[in-house]
Amino acid sequence: MANGCCHASQDSYPPSVIKLFTPDAQARSLLSEADPRDPDLAFGLCDLALGFPELGLSA
């Protein structure tokens, strides 16, 4: 997966590959990369619809 293999020296990064959402709570996560050694660990933007989106890990 190219998203887990990017390095800071590259000019462009692959786009988000997964959007997770909960229609009843309007929370969403845009996962942008996965750890190639641990496929259960991902990184991206999480928005719980509280007005404070944040970057972080998702397991």
C-alpha positions in Angstrom: 0.0 0.0 0.0 1.6 3.3 -1.1 -0.1 5.3 1.7 2.0 3.6 4.4 5.3 3.9 2.5 5.5 7.7 2.0 8.5 9.7 3.2 8.6 13.4 4.1 10.9 14.1 1.2 8.3 13.3 -1.4 6.5 16.2 -3.1 3.1 14.6 -3.0 1.2 12.1 -0.9 -1.5 9.7 -1.9 -5.1 10.9 -1.1 -7.2 9.5 1.7 -8.2 6.0 1.0 -11.0 5.3 3.6 -13.8 7.3 5.0 -15.5 6.0 8.1 -18.7 7.6 9.4 -21.6 7.2 11.7 -24.8 8.6 10.1 -26.6 8.8 13.5 -23.8 10.8 15.3 -22.3 12.5 12.2 -18.8 11.6 13.2 -16.3 10.8 10.5 -12.7 9.8 10.0 -10.6 10.2 6.9 -7.8 7.6 7.0 -4.8 8.6 5.0 -2.2 6.0 5.7 -1.9 2.5 7.2 1.1 1.0 9.0 2.5 -1.6 6.5 3.8 -3.7 9.5 0.5 -3.6 11.4 -2.6 -3.3 9.1 -4.8 -2.7 12.2 -3.2 0.6 12.8 -4.0 3.7 10.7 -3.5 7.5 10.8 -5.9 10.2 9.6 -8.3 13.0 10.4 -11.0 12.4 13.0 -14.0 14.7 13.3 -16.5 13.9 16.0 -18.8 16.8 14.9 -18.0 18.8 18.1 -16.1 21.5 16.2 -12.6 20.2 17.1 -11.3 17.9 14.3 -7.9 16.3 15.1 -5.2 14.2 13.5 -4.4 10.9 15.2 -4.1 7.2 15.2 -7.0 4.8 14.8 -6.8 1.2 15.8 
